[in-house]
Amino acid sequence: MRAGRRGRARGRRAEDRDPHRRGIGARGVRDARDQHVLAVGGLLAERLSRPQQFIGLHFFNPVPASALVEIVVGAKTDAALVEAAKGWTEAIGKTPIVVTDSPGFASSRLGVFIALEAMRMVEDGVASAQDIDAAMELGYKHPSGPLKTTDLVGLDVRLHIAEYLAETLGERFAPPQILRDKVAAGELGRKSGKGFYDW
């Protein structure tokens, strides 16, 4: 036991021992929880002595069922590390895609955009939530429609992500009123028993 602790202590990098830098971890965890986004090329990489050795892996929930992993590359990330990350991802049976460090990466940015438009369609009376989801499931082969997925993710979570993306990428990600109203009413999706569907 003692040898293990000594080994870990010797293996810690200078960044881990620096109390100023250690504070980034707590702030990073808070940001990840609130916004579900943890930038690879920003504050975290800037504080490291070797930012070229820093990379992000974005797994999807539920992790066992999802085949996709986004490899998030910062401005200084070494190309060899990207290739190594691809290898790690494939070794655990996942399919990697490579994206540059940007708000929402590729998957969340596109998924949220589609979900927000689906909400606006419900708001405008274009079709029911069930029919909009059926259009995407049957017409585009999505395994789950955008509104059902929103219920599973949580409407409050979608709202936080949309607000973050609207702040960083512009008004096209502005949350529709129907989303704000449902969150205010406690209709958060499956976890509350009601969202765009009754659970």
N, C-alpha and C positions, 0 to 999 in steps of 0.2 A: 504494500500500500504506500509506504513512504517513498519507495523508489519511483512509483508512478507519479506521485505528487511532485517530486523533484524534477522528473522528466518533463512534466507539463510546464513547470515554472521556467525551466531552461528554454523550453520551446516557444515561450510566448515572445511575440515580436515587440519591438520598442513601442509601437503604437499602442499596444495593450497596456504597457506599463506607464504610459504618459497619462496623468489624470485628466489633462485638458482633452486629450484625444479620446479617452475612455468615455467621456460624456456624450460623444456622438452616438454611441450605441443606444443609450436611453432615448435620445431625441429621435434617432432613426426608427426605433421600435414604435414610438408614439406616432410618427408620421405614417408608418406602414399600417398601423391599426386604423387610423382615422381616414386615410385616403387610399389604402390598398395599393400604394405606389411607393417604391423605394428607389430613388434615382441612383444610378450606378456612376454617372460621370460628374455628379455635382459635389456636394459637401463631403460625402464619404470618401470619394476618390481623391479629392483635393488634400485631404488630411493625411494621406498615406505617403510613405517615402517611396513606395513602388506602385504607383497607380496602374502601371501596365500589367500588374498581376491581379487586378480586381475585375470581376465579371459577375453578372447577375444570372440566376436561373429562376424563371417564373413557372412554377408548377400550377396546375389547375386542380380545383377541388371537384369531386373527390379524387385525390391523387391516384389511387389504384385503378380507377375506371378511365382516366383520361390519358390519351396517348401523347398529347402535345406538351412540349416544354419550350418556352421561349428563352433563347440565350441572348442576354441583353449586354450589348457591347458599348463601353464608354469610349470617349475620344482617344484615350491613351492605351486602351486594352491591347495587349500583344496578340498578333494573329495566331501564334502558336498556342496560346491559351484558349482561343476560340475553337481551334481544332481539337484540343484536348477535351474541352467541354462537350463538343459534339460526340466524341467517343464515350465519355462518361454517360451521357444521356442515352445513347444507343445501347450501351451495355446494360442498362436497367430496363430495356424494352420500350423506351419512349422514342418519339420522333422529334428531333430538334428543328427549330427554325431560328434564324439569326436576325435580330432586330437591333437598330441603334437605340441608344438610351433616349427616350422621348416620352412625353406624358401618355400613359395608357398603353405603351408599347404598341404592338399591332393588334393583338386579340381583343383586349379590353376596349381599346379605342373604337374598333369597328363594331364589336358586340354592343357596346353602350349606345353608339350612334343609331344602330338598327332598332334597339329597344326603345329609345326615346321617340323615334318616328312612329313606332307601333303605338306608343302611348298617345301621341298626338292624333293618330287615326281613330283611336277609341274616343278621345275627347271631341273630335269633329263629327262623330257618328258615322264614320265610313263603314265600319263593320264591328262586330263583337270581338272581344279578346280571343274567344275560341276560334272564330273564323279567321282572324288575322294570323293566329298561330298555325292553323291548318294550312293557310296559304304558304307559309314558309316551310312547314314540315313536308307537305305533299308536293309543292311546286319547286322548292329549292333543296329538298332532302335534308333539311336541318333536323337533327334528332329531337330537338325540343324547340318550340316556338319562342320568340323573344319575350313574350309576356309571361309565359309559364316559367321560363328561365329566370326572369326578374323575380317572380314569386319565390323561387328556390333560393336565389342569391340573397334576397331581402330587399324590399323597396327602400329602406333606410340606407342600405349599402349603396344601391344604385344612385340614390340622391346625392350622397357624399361624393361618389366618383364623378357624377355629372357636374356637380358644382366645381370640383377641382379641374376637370377638363375644360369647362366654360371659362374658368379663370385663366387657364394657361393657353388654351387653343382658340378661344373665341365663342361668340354667341351661338354658333351652330350646335353647341353642346348644352345650351341653357335648358334646365329641367322644365318640362311642361307643368302647368298648374295641377293637372290631375295627379301627378306624382307627389307634389308638395301636399296636396289635400289629403291623399291617402296616408302619407306618413304622419301628418298632423293628427289624423283620426285613429292612428294606431294600427292601420291596415298595412302590415309589413310583409305580408306573404305567408308562406307555409308556417313560419315560426309563430305567427300570431293567429293563425286559423283563417285569415282572409287577406287577400291582396287584389289582384285582378281575377283570381279564382277563389272559391270557397274550398277550404281544406278540411 
